Amino acid sequence: MAELKVSVVSADQEVWVGQAKQIIARTTEGEIGILPGHEPILAVLAAGEVRVTGVDGQVITANAEDGFLSVEHDTVTIVARNAALV
């Protein structure tokens, strides 16, 4: 099964890096779900949670605001001015 390579970073630290099977994030356009094979996208984050489901099924939740989410070739980068694990 395909996996996503995920990196969640804030302005001053790397919050979480790993492999995932799904990501759900709140953007200025609404909530978005990312699965392996997703089309390339660049989205502006809205204040709220980013939920990353790891390949082991564990859900990692981070609060993120003032940033963006980028998807390309099963690589997801989430950059936020403020991000922290919940």
Secondary structure as GFF3:
##gff-version 3
##sequence-region A 1 86
A	DSSP	beta_strand	4	10	.	.	.	ID=ss1
A	DSSP	beta_strand	14	27	.	.	.	ID=ss2
A	DSSP	beta_strand	30	34	.	.	.	ID=ss3
A	DSSP	beta_strand	41	54	.	.	.	ID=ss4
A	DSSP	beta_strand	59	72	.	.	.	ID=ss5
A	DSSP	beta_strand	75	85	.	.	.	ID=ss6
###
